Amino acid sequence: MQPTETATARDERPSLQERMRAYARLIVQAGCALKPGQELFVRADIACAPFVRMVTEEAYDLGARHVTVRFSDEAIERLHFDRCGMDVFENVPAWQAELNNGMAREGAAVLTIDSDDPEAMAGVDPRKMAARAQASHKACKEFYDALDFGRCVWCIVGAASPAWARKVFPDLPEDEAVERLWDAIFVTVRLEGADAEGAVAAWEAHRASFARRCAWLNEQRFDALHYTDPRGTDLTVGLTDKHLFNGGGDTTVDGVTFFPNMPTEEIFSTPDRLRADGTVVASMPLAHNGSLIEDFRLTFEAGRVVDLHAERGEDVLRAIVETDENSCRLGEVALVPFDSPIRNAGILFYSTLFDENASCHLALGRGFADCYENGFDMTEDELFEAGVNKSATHVDFMIGTSDLNIDGIKADGTRVPVFRNGNWAF
């Protein structure tokens, strides 16, 4: 009996290990843009240790001076949250602050590998998570400033883990679910087979594909964006007078191009922190620090969240909004067509890294210096005065639907269609 075409194709496909190896090289070479002699700082859960070893080896093959890996463990993290008092989360150990800040001083590329179980922290006191975010942002300010102001490369990617795979594919045996999740990740990052060099070239072409729409959006000089859909979204978000739309990667102050997120399908900007009015209804669940928030809406007045509701995880949503005095304001508007590769894959990843690239989204919290003209040359306080939000957090949530409409509003009141029925209108 002759093998079927499907079976033959499956037999000829590179092994999972070969594709993981190619993915590791793609991340280090394109995502982190690692240079010979540079440090690489990797943050990952112990569940993906075999993949981290591949990343480390590829980094050394590309000339890394040294690779520092900081592993975490979700089960131990859960024990900390369940057993430790609030004071533990209100303070950051000196060694931890020095590690992060020292990596920034060394000019390390910072790689975060996300493999989290979307529900590992369900039921944890959200005030402890908010306290940890505040304390970390304060103690590691040198580190976060290096990332926010273009002095260090940073990249966030995904890696399949058993717990995450079981959530995404609950009806499959665990080993099959893990391989299916790896397959889905490879598709989203444009990795065909085990050809890392071909994938790097595909990402450079992907970067170029954003240029035309970014240029058009920046030429319009919109004063605001107006979002509407039949589900109850009716929100107007003001833009700063010197806003910039970016997409398809980022560039450091010394000219190194890299990809902060892999995958990425978004064109984004930073809104005016004082100008958001109306209600927005989320279109997808939000997996945040191991907890799920579902079926939620937010109402804004003069830039601030003044009301919120969630069918599930409302306490977590409220803790996000109350993390600090500015976490109730918007730091990002992002445009992603409903007809996007990740959406068309038909998979709910329960991971913001992936799901935000299947949907238009907004973000509560910190804004981006590179989305304001000459923002890298300004201080955090100067950007804040210009309308760019500052906060210890940045939390994306998805709002894109097949019937979402977005109008750009110019200073004279002229309205220009930007999205119609979930997709680009120009």
Disulfide bonds with the S-S distance in Angstrom:
none
